[in-house]
């Protein structure tokens, strides 16, 4: 009679498969992820992973959900550390950058994998939206209070696009040794904050 696994045991095994899927992605991209390959890595029967994930899309969604959740937790923690909107936005950008630098393969699987059927995974979508809320909410609050000026949605996208662009260049080794991504990110955020601050000069 097969052993009845607890919810904790199931979650642990799913997480282990996600770890192995991320390693496979780092080495060979999306094509390197197969459920049979993961079974061989973990040392179980070829059919065992299919009890936890239906196919490659399922495990990619679970992996991306986990990483977006980790990013969200890291960004949400800044709310308790800083109340000044400008300092908090700088801290948020720093945390975002830190996550990408420390977990480059996770960052790639989050943003480089194009899952056309992502709407089929509501838990994934929840975490994607959650990860963007700390910056979006802060900008909305700052604009409402008058500390910043401009469209909060546009401001959020500009900040995100700037950070993502720097991270992408860094992960592709395109910045060169004479440029540090942390320094560039700090200067970019400071420049944007000067442009959207209440005291900025309108041209």
ZAMARGU-4260 file (C-alpha; in steps of 0.2 Angstrom, whole numbers, plus 5000, padded with zeros to 4 digits):
<rodrens>
0) 5000/5000/5000 | 5008/5017/4995 | 5012/5029/5009 | 5000/5043/5012 | 5010/5059/5012
5) 5007/5074/5023 | 5004/5091/5016 | 5021/5096/5022 | 5030/5081/5014 | 5021/5085/4997
10) 5026/5103/4998 | 5044/5098/5002 | 5045/5087/4987 | 5037/5100/4976 | 5050/5112/4982
15) 5064/5100/4979 | 5058/5098/4961 | 5057/5117/4959 | 5075/5118/4965 | 5081/5105/4952
20) 5071/5113/4938 | 5079/5130/4942 | 5096/5121/4941 | 5091/5113/4924 | 5085/5130/4918
25) 5102/5138/4923 | 5112/5126/4913 | 5101/5123/4898 | 5086/5135/4898 | 5068/5130/4897
30) 5072/5115/4885 | 5083/5108/4899 | 5068/5105/4910 | 5059/5088/4909 | 5050/5079/4922
35) 5059/5063/4918 | 5075/5072/4920 | 5070/5079/4937 | 5065/5061/4942 | 5083/5055/4937
40) 5090/5069/4947 | 5080/5066/4963 | 5082/5047/4961 | 5064/5042/4960 | 5054/5033/4947
45) 5051/5042/4930 | 5032/5043/4934 | 5033/5051/4952 | 5035/5069/4947 | 5019/5067/4937
50) 5010/5065/4953 | 5015/5083/4958 | 5015/5092/4941 | 5005/5088/4925 | 5019/5094/4914
55) 5033/5106/4911 | 5021/5121/4911 | 5015/5117/4928 | 5032/5116/4936 | 5038/5132/4928
60) 5022/5141/4935 | 5026/5134/4952 | 5044/5139/4951 | 5040/5156/4945 | 5026/5158/4958
65) 5039/5153/4972 | 5052/5166/4966 | 5039/5180/4964 | 5033/5177/4981 | 5051/5178/4988
70) 5054/5194/4979 | 5037/5201/4986 | 5042/5196/5004 | 5059/5205/5002 | 5051/5221/4995
75) 5036/5221/5008 | 5048/5221/5022 | 5054/5239/5018 | 5038/5246/5023 | 5043/5243/5042
80) 5060/5250/5039 | 5057/5267/5032 | 5043/5279/5031 | 5050/5293/5021 | 5043/5290/5003
85) 5059/5295/4994 | 5071/5285/5006 | 5059/5270/5005 | 5058/5270/4986 | 5077/5270/4986
90) 5077/5256/4998 | 5064/5246/4987 | 5075/5248/4972 | 5090/5242/4982 | 5081/5227/4988
95) 5074/5223/4970 | 5092/5224/4963 | 5099/5214/4977 | 5087/5200/4974 | 5092/5200/4955
100) 5110/5200/4959 | 5109/5186/4972 | 5097/5175/4963 | 5101/5178/4944 | 5094/5162/4938
105) 5078/5165/4948 | 5076/5182/4940 | 5079/5175/4923 | 5065/5162/4925 | 5054/5175/4932
110) 5055/5187/4918 | 5062/5178/4903 | 5050/5163/4902 | 5035/5167/4891 | 5021/5157/4898
115) 5007/5161/4886 | 4995/5151/4897 | 4999/5160/4913 | 4981/5165/4916 | 4978/5146/4920
120) 4989/5148/4935 | 4979/5161/4947 | 4992/5158/4961 | 5006/5163/4950 | 4997/5179/4944
125) 4993/5183/4963 | 5012/5183/4967 | 5016/5193/4951 | 5004/5206/4956 | 5009/5206/4974
130) 5028/5208/4969 | 5024/5224/4960 | 5013/5232/4974 | 5026/5239/4986 | 5032/5251/4973
135) 5015/5254/4965 | 5007/5258/4982 | 5021/5269/4988 | 5021/5280/4972 | 5002/5282/4973
140) 5003/5287/4991 | 5017/5299/4987 | 5008/5307/4973 | 4992/5309/4983 | 5002/5317/4997
145) 5010/5329/4985 | 5028/5323/4989 | 5029/5317/4970 | 5021/5324/4955 | 5015/5315/4939
150) 5005/5299/4934 | 5009/5286/4947 | 5007/5272/4935 | 5020/5280/4923 | 5032/5283/4937
155) 5031/5265/4943 | 5034/5259/4925 | 5049/5270/4923 | 5057/5265/4939 | 5054/5246/4935
160) 5060/5248/4917 | 5076/5257/4923 | 5080/5244/4936 | 5075/5229/4924 | 5086/5237/4910
165) 5101/5238/4921 | 5099/5221/4928 | 5097/5214/4911 | 5113/5222/4905 | 5122/5216/4921
170) 5116/5198/4919 | 5122/5199/4900 | 5139/5205/4906 | 5136/5221/4895 | 5140/5234/4908
175) 5159/5231/4908 | 5171/5231/4923 | 5171/5250/4924 | 5153/5251/4928 | 5145/5244/4944
180) 5126/5240/4943 | 5123/5246/4961 | 5131/5263/4958 | 5121/5265/4941 | 5105/5260/4949
185) 5107/5272/4964 | 5111/5287/4952 | 5096/5282/4941 | 5084/5282/4955 | 5090/5298/4962
190) 5089/5306/4945 | 5071/5300/4943 | 5066/5306/4961 | 5073/5323/4957 | 5062/5324/4941
195) 5046/5319/4950 | 5049/5328/4967 | 5037/5342/4972 | 5051/5354/4970 | 5056/5349/4953
200) 5057/5363/4940 | 5044/5361/4926 | 5052/5364/4909
</rodrens>
